[in-house]
Amino acid sequence: MTEDKIKRLAREIYEEVGGQDNVLKLRHCMTRVRMDIRDYDKVKLEKLKEIDGVMGVVEDDTLQVVIGPGTVNKVAQEMVDMAGVKLGEPFPEPKIAQSGKQLVEEKAAQVKAAQKEKNKNNSGFKAVLKSISNIFVPLIPAFVGAGIIGGIAAVMSNLLVAGTIGDSWQQYIDVLNIIKNGIFAYLALYTGINSASEFGATPALGGVIGAVTMLTGMNPEAPLPNILTGGTLSAGQGGIIGVIFAVWLLSLIEKQLHKIIPDSIDIIITPTVSLLVIGLITIFLIMPVAGLISNSLVGVINVVLEKGGMLAGFTLGATFLPMVMFGLHQILTPIHIEMIAQTGMTLLLPILAMAGAGQVGAALALWIRCKSDTKLVEMIKGALPVGILGIGEPLIYGVTLPLGRPFITACIGGGIGGAVIGAFGNVGSIAIGPSGVALIPLIANNQWLAYVLGLLAAYAGGFVATFFFGIPKDLQEK
């Protein structure tokens, strides 16, 4: 039964990472259980990878066990329930026998020093990527759900304009758009709250700073000036890039105020001063500067995609998965959102989605050429359906990347699909979150056929390249 599988996975993962006492904190994303580990010497990586149901293991600033969508939520919840904590909360300190206390303290000091050195070696850029990931990963389910609902509303609107459905459907379209706008219209608030949690500020204050960028309450007859352009500010100017930077500044000033303000008046002085100072800085400095940066960045990307055509599409489609491996894809999330805010769609997402389609084609080729490897075939069977729906991590970490060659040929397939999308041009998505087949309802301007052709090209490209050039020699001999 499903519950038995969940409990078994939770127990076996704990066993191979050194037990509950070796875990500092646990959370999950769409496909991975993410654990902060006390002592990596106790982790048995090879045995962890061999657990039935584990599709791969990623070592980064956290230990990430790839399980797959749906299952990961249940396994992560089971694991924190076993530890008696909530997701993201620190695990209880391990109980230590008095006789071994000194030895354990010495070991803990060594682990702490090693972790400190590891953090020291992390580049500032990597730290930024990690923070961006922590801010937006919790929002992905909302992006997916609201985005698909918005896509359905867009399809219905097109049918309404074409006369396929009657005017009575307009109210249903309006309701769907209201649900969709629950996140997209107020994304600055969610970003502010999550940014505050990431940077160590008060989440409610972060939400307020996010709301400040919406300029609610501004007198339309006397708009606020833009100090850079000489014009006026507009709501949302600078987007979430500005919100993240503003909340980071908020965290700095709030922490300092907590240190110097007496406890008796801290609850009054600190939030008031923090909001006033950062609010003014946000309105008169951050919004104009971030707005200029956002506009320039989106403009450059649009020009590259429009002028680069097939070459730009191939390059982006082929290199996206290596970007994912190094965590560089996290920087694209705020760019997607800014493109949608400014132009109504992101031209990047449909092209980048081809990378996952290339993995699907490669997996199909492996299935056909390597039938005798039952373990590989079972892995492909489990990962392929979610890969088609746009969640590629099980295929990447469980199938193509461990084999080497298929990962490269899959990237080539993604490049071919990206080239097809680039050749059509102006193929954009009205929201972010899904990819693969699940992205079809979100394709703007009725360009869904171009996107589907891109998917098919990526499937075919990944399949052919892998079938003829991507099968590892040891598997060819079977």
NORNORRA-V357007 format. One record per residue. RES is the residue in one small letter. SS is DSSP state (helix for helix, strand for strand, loop for the rest). PSI is psi in degrees with one decimal (* if undefined). Layout:
RES;SS;PSI, RES;SS;PSI
This chain:
m;loop;161.2, t;helix;-43.7, e;helix;-38.8, d;helix;-40.6, k;helix;-41.7, i;helix;-47.4, k;helix;-38.2, r;helix;-45.0, l;helix;-45.2, a;helix;-45.8, r;helix;-45.9, e;helix;-35.6, i;helix;-45.7, y;helix;-43.4, e;helix;-41.5, e;helix;-10.0, v;loop;8.3, g;loop;14.5, g;loop;169.3, q;helix;-35.7, d;helix;-16.0, n;helix;4.1, v;strand;127.9, l;strand;-40.5, k;strand;150.0, l;strand;136.8, r;strand;-176.8, h;strand;159.7, c;loop;-150.6, m;loop;-27.7, t;loop;-8.3, r;strand;140.2, v;strand;124.3, r;strand;124.7, m;strand;133.5, d;strand;125.0, i;strand;140.3, r;loop;-50.1, d;loop;107.4, y;helix;-17.7, d;helix;-23.0, k;helix;-9.3, v;loop;127.9, k;loop;88.6, l;helix;-46.3, e;helix;-42.5, k;helix;-33.1, l;helix;-42.1, k;helix;-24.9, e;helix;-7.0, i;loop;132.2, d;loop;116.7, g;loop;-17.7, v;loop;124.5, m;loop;-8.2, g;strand;164.8, v;strand;132.4, v;strand;125.9, e;strand;116.1, d;loop;-144.2, d;loop;-19.6, t;loop;160.1, l;strand;120.0, q;strand;120.6, v;strand;115.4, v;strand;119.1, i;loop;-33.2, g;loop;158.5, p;loop;151.5, g;loop;-61.7, t;helix;-38.9, v;helix;-37.0, n;helix;-44.6, k;helix;-41.6, v;helix;-45.5, a;helix;-42.1, q;helix;-40.2, e;helix;-40.0, m;helix;-42.6, v;helix;-31.0, d;helix;-40.0, m;helix;-32.1, a;helix;-11.1, g;loop;28.0, v;loop;178.5, k;loop;163.2, l;loop;129.0, g;loop;-9.4, e;loop;149.7, p;strand;140.7, f;loop;154.0, p;loop;146.0, e;loop;138.8, p;loop;142.3, k;loop;133.7, i;loop;131.6, a;loop;139.0, q;helix;-38.1, s;helix;-28.2, g;helix;14.2, k;helix;-45.1, q;helix;-42.5, l;helix;-43.0, v;helix;-39.3, e;helix;-38.9, e;helix;-41.8, k;helix;-41.2, a;helix;-38.8, a;helix;-38.5, q;helix;-44.4, v;helix;-43.3, k;helix;-41.2, a;helix;-40.5, a;helix;-40.7, q;helix;-38.8, k;helix;-41.5, e;helix;-38.7, k;helix;-44.3, n;helix;-34.6, k;helix;-37.0, n;helix;-17.0, n;loop;128.9, s;loop;157.7, g;helix;-36.5, f;helix;-40.7, k;helix;-36.8, a;helix;-38.4, v;helix;-45.2, l;helix;-40.4, k;helix;-42.3, s;helix;-42.4, i;helix;-42.0, s;helix;-45.8, n;helix;-29.4, i;helix;-41.1, f;helix;-23.9, v;helix;-42.5, p;helix;-18.9, l;helix;-9.6, i;helix;-45.3, p;helix;-37.6, a;helix;-40.8, f;helix;-44.9, v;helix;-53.9, g;helix;-51.2, a;helix;-35.7, g;helix;-44.4, i;helix;-39.2, i;helix;-41.9, g;helix;-35.6, g;helix;-41.3, i;helix;-42.1, a;helix;-39.0, a;helix;-41.9, v;helix;-43.8, m;helix;-36.9, s;helix;-40.8, n;helix;-40.5, l;helix;-35.5, l;helix;-45.2, v;helix;-37.9, a;helix;-8.8, g;loop;8.1, t;loop;-35.8, i;loop;159.7, g;loop;173.1, d;helix;-21.7, s;helix;-17.7, w;helix;-12.2, q;helix;-37.8, q;helix;-33.2, y;helix;-37.6, i;helix;-42.1, d;helix;-42.0, v;helix;-43.5, l;helix;-40.3, n;helix;-33.9, i;helix;-43.9, i;helix;-45.6, k;helix;-44.0, n;helix;-8.5, g;helix;-30.3, i;helix;-42.6, f;helix;-31.7, a;loop;-25.0, y;loop;29.8, l;helix;-31.7, a;helix;-35.7, l;helix;-48.1, y;helix;-41.8, t;helix;-40.9, g;helix;-41.7, i;helix;-48.5, n;helix;-35.4, s;helix;-40.5, a;helix;-41.5, s;helix;-38.4, e;helix;-39.1, f;helix;-3.5, g;loop;20.3, a;loop;173.3, t;loop;121.9, p;helix;-40.1, a;helix;-38.6, l;helix;-36.8, g;helix;-39.7, g;helix;-38.8, v;helix;-43.1, i;helix;-38.5, g;helix;-41.1, a;helix;-28.9, v;helix;-37.1, t;loop;-14.1, m;loop;-7.9, l;loop;36.9, t;loop;132.7, g;loop;-4.0, m;loop;136.3, n;loop;114.5, p;loop;-22.2, e;loop;-11.9, a;loop;68.5, p;loop;154.9, l;loop;145.0, p;strand;150.2, n;loop;111.6, i;loop;-17.0, l;loop;-41.0, t;loop;-15.3, g;loop;-4.5, g;loop;-142.5, t;strand;157.7, l;loop;151.6, s;loop;151.3, a;loop;134.8, g;loop;0.4, q;loop;133.2, g;loop;-19.5, g;helix;-155.4, i;helix;-20.6, i;helix;-45.9, g;helix;-38.4, v;helix;-46.1, i;helix;-45.8, f;helix;-41.9, a;helix;-41.6, v;helix;-31.9, w;helix;-44.3, l;helix;-40.3, l;helix;-43.7, s;helix;-36.9, l;helix;-48.3, i;helix;-36.0, e;helix;-43.2, k;helix;-40.5, q;helix;-40.5, l;helix;-37.4, h;helix;-31.1, k;helix;-34.3, i;helix;-19.5, i;loop;131.7, p;loop;144.1, d;helix;-34.0, s;helix;-26.9, i;helix;8.2, d;helix;-41.5, i;helix;-22.1, i;helix;-49.9, i;helix;-47.7, t;helix;-52.1, p;helix;-35.3, t;helix;-50.5, v;helix;-42.0, s;helix;-48.6, l;helix;-40.4, l;helix;-49.4, v;helix;-52.2, i;helix;-32.9, g;helix;-45.9, l;helix;-42.8, i;helix;-40.1, t;helix;-47.7, i;helix;-46.2, f;helix;-9.8, l;helix;-55.2, i;helix;-44.4, m;helix;-46.2, p;helix;-44.2, v;helix;-48.4, a;helix;-34.4, g;helix;-42.9, l;helix;-43.6, i;helix;-46.4, s;helix;-46.8, n;helix;-42.3, s;helix;-43.1, l;helix;-48.4, v;helix;-40.1, g;helix;-43.8, v;helix;-44.6, i;helix;-43.8, n;helix;-40.9, v;helix;-43.6, v;helix;-43.5, l;helix;-38.4, e;helix;-41.8, k;helix;-33.3, g;helix;-28.5, g;helix;-127.4, m;helix;-38.1, l;helix;-46.3, a;helix;-40.4, g;helix;-43.5, f;helix;-44.9, t;helix;-45.8, l;helix;-43.8, g;helix;-35.1, a;helix;-27.7, t;helix;-3.3, f;helix;-42.3, l;helix;-41.8, p;helix;-34.5, m;helix;-40.8, v;helix;-42.0, m;helix;-38.3, f;loop;3.9, g;loop;6.7, l;helix;-16.5, h;helix;-18.9, q;helix;-30.7, i;helix;-16.7, l;helix;-22.1, t;helix;-52.9, p;helix;-27.8, i;helix;-44.7, h;helix;-47.6, i;helix;-39.2, e;helix;-39.6, m;helix;-40.6, i;helix;-41.3, a;helix;-37.3, q;helix;-35.4, t;helix;-5.2, g;loop;-4.2, m;loop;160.6, t;strand;121.3, l;helix;-16.7, l;helix;-43.5, l;helix;-46.9, p;helix;-36.1, i;helix;-47.0, l;helix;-27.5, a;loop;-20.3, m;helix;-25.1, a;helix;-42.9, g;helix;-34.2, a;helix;-36.5, g;helix;-36.8, q;helix;-38.5, v;helix;-47.1, g;helix;-42.1, a;helix;-41.1, a;helix;-38.5, l;helix;-41.0, a;helix;-41.7, l;helix;-39.3, w;helix;-43.7, i;helix;-43.2, r;helix;-20.7, c;loop;42.4, k;loop;-28.6, s;loop;-18.0, d;loop;88.4, t;helix;-35.0, k;helix;-42.8, l;helix;-43.3, v;helix;-41.8, e;helix;-38.7, m;helix;-43.0, i;helix;-43.2, k;helix;-40.2, g;helix;-33.3, a;helix;-22.1, l;helix;-45.1, p;helix;-44.0, v;helix;-26.4, g;helix;-40.8, i;helix;-34.1, l;loop;-0.7, g;loop;4.7, i;loop;99.9, g;loop;-7.5, e;helix;-42.8, p;helix;-39.2, l;helix;-40.5, i;helix;-56.8, y;helix;-20.0, g;helix;-21.4, v;helix;-69.5, t;helix;-45.2, l;helix;-44.4, p;helix;-26.8, l;helix;-15.9, g;loop;-82.8, r;helix;-46.2, p;helix;-28.2, f;helix;-41.9, i;helix;-45.9, t;helix;-31.3, a;helix;-39.5, c;helix;-37.1, i;helix;-42.5, g;helix;-41.9, g;helix;-37.9, g;helix;-38.8, i;helix;-44.3, g;helix;-41.3, g;helix;-36.9, a;helix;-38.8, v;helix;-46.0, i;helix;-43.2, g;helix;-34.1, a;helix;-37.9, f;helix;-43.3, g;loop;153.1, n;loop;31.2, v;loop;107.4, g;loop;166.4, s;strand;139.5, i;loop;-6.8, a;loop;168.5, i;loop;168.0, g;loop;-76.0, p;loop;162.4, s;loop;-163.3, g;helix;-146.4, v;helix;-33.2, a;helix;-16.1, l;helix;-15.0, i;helix;-47.1, p;helix;-15.8, l;helix;-1.2, i;strand;129.4, a;loop;161.3, n;loop;34.1, n;loop;30.9, q;loop;22.6, w;helix;-31.5, l;helix;-40.5, a;helix;-39.4, y;helix;-43.5, v;helix;-40.6, l;helix;-37.0, g;helix;-44.5, l;helix;-47.6, l;helix;-38.6, a;helix;-39.6, a;helix;-42.7, y;helix;-51.3, a;helix;-43.2, g;helix;-45.9, g;helix;-37.4, f;helix;-51.8, v;helix;-46.8, a;helix;-39.8, t;helix;-41.6, f;helix;-41.0, f;helix;-27.5, f;helix;-8.7, g;loop;4.5, i;loop;120.7, p;loop;148.9, k;helix;-38.9, d;helix;-27.9, l;helix;-27.2, q;helix;-28.8, e;loop;-12.9, k;loop;*
